[in-house]
Amino acid sequence: MIRRIVSIAGKPGLFKLVSQGKNMLIVESLQTGKRTPAYARDKVISLGDVAIYTDEEDMPLADVLEKISAFTGGQPIDVKSFADDAAIRAYFAEILPNFDKDRVYTTDIKKLFSWYNQLIAAGVTKFKDDEIAEDQAAEAAEKADEENK
């Protein structure tokens, strides 16, 4: 599921990848449901390609979102309730204690929490399991296509 969710630079919110056209993607806003094109000049990033720096190795965003969901009990995070940047970093350290404190900026954590809240609001509660099932379904479809040729 998370691989089909994208962020587009310059456009607020997250988008679900609906279709692919010539030199563009058709995306649907998770908040409004409105479909718009994303052109080749737009910087489109799949959430499945994002990772968080840790002390050992980079952790995929799906794993981090699962940890946040487990920590919060699936509830949204009120980013405005934190007094300052140090409080946000301390809260994130409770969720992911081994995040790289030098390379992960407070703005990155705020964006991560914002994405988490948007995904929860859109009804996305599983970040990892759906992706595995989606990959398996795609592989099964490819195998079926090959057998039919």
Secondary structure, DSSP 8 states (H G I E B T S, - for coil): -GGGEEEETTS-SEEEEEEEETTEEEEEETTT--EEEEETTS-EEEGGG-EE-BSSS-EEHHHHHHHHHHHHTT----GGG-SSHHHHHHHHHHH-TTB-TTTS-HHHHHHHHHHHHHHHHTT---SSHHHHHHHHHHHHHHHHHHHH-
